[in-house]
């Protein structure tokens, strides 16, 4: 989760029309989404959603598998720590640039085409990695990452196939896939690289990506939107042949409440994002963990992610309004910041990890749900693409900022920053009247 060009004349009228379109889409989306049962059938619709979960789980498993072996592959090719940092930054920048483009591609050509593009790009990614016998080829293998957006692709499918009241719960279950990916990807990658060599996980990743591509081709329908939305998408596409436009991004941000919620999404999790980027160093220097113990800690995070997304987020989304859950996630994030500022051992961190995973999962799910409802259905892909760019943005700027915080102020600085930022956001959410419709999942 590719860009439409706005008309250069009458900007005020364009904004008014855009706002009316959003309101019309929001008011009629629930009615239009009822046609999904007629066009695809309830059973088929649920099957497609389950297929999207499978694709996302396999995509994340392969992603975490290559993340685990990449440092060893880079080291075997003679790349030092500084060069490895450049490699990671390159991938982050490509993902940052490609997120919005991928979303607009999904809006213009459909969720199925976008998911196939992501899986096929993953296949090329692993193919180039398997051929990387020198450092330039290793950097070249990062290029397909610009279109590797399996989670936004699955989110687009789910968004198209669910009603607004079902969306938060359905999107939340993708976090369960994230937990599966962390646990299985890290474990499989470690076993394969240890027993058979560092390139074997790459070969497995290539085969897995090809299988994912085949699944998307066979089981994802070419038209996942309801029929009543097709003319909106076609009209939207006809206005712009471009896949990237700053003006188009600004147009989306002008819809009521979008800018406010997006700012909360970016800044609420930014300090934690900086901490996680530095975690490999913190785990060694501050916690004194060995590589195996760090792996166990990652598995613990994966289990927490699965429990929270599978048992907690969906149930809360069905009982509470989305704005209430947004405030709750920010408040819990502030408490996590206080805990991080006071923690001294890895056991303290294990205790903090539970509310941390809850707040992170809830914030991601609820903001994605709110933002996709706030824009017309023809722009949900672009909105998801913008949301997907938040994490690559953190990965891009994180090493420099996180390094300064850690070296100059220590681990507690991440906690104090998390506490201050989220207390400010919580007060803002309590006092402001964000113009978004609050609806409960049914």
Secondary structure, 3 states (H helix, E strand, C coil): CCCCCCCCCCHHHHHHHHHHHHHHHHHHHHHHHCCHHHHCCHHHHHHHHHHHHHHHHHHHHHHHHHHHHHHHHHHHCCCCHHHHHHHHHHHHHHHHHHHHHHHHHHHHHCHHHHHHHHHHHHHHHHHHHHCCCCHHHHHHCCHHHHHCCHHHHHHHHHHHHCCHHHHHHHHHCHHHHHHHHHHHHHHHHHHHHHHHCCCHHHHHHHHHHHHHHHHHHHHCCCCCCCHHHHHHHHHHHHHCCCCCCHHHHHHHHCCCCHHHHHHHHHHHCHHHHHHHHCHHHHHHHCCCCCHHHHHHHHHHHHHHHHHHHHHHHHHHHHHCCHHHHHHHHHHHHHHHHHHHHHCCCHHHHHHHHHHHHHHHHHHHHHHHHHHHHHCCHHHHHHHHHHHHHHHHHHHHHHHHHHHHHHHHHCCHHHHHHHHHHHHHHHHHHHHCCCCCCCCCCC
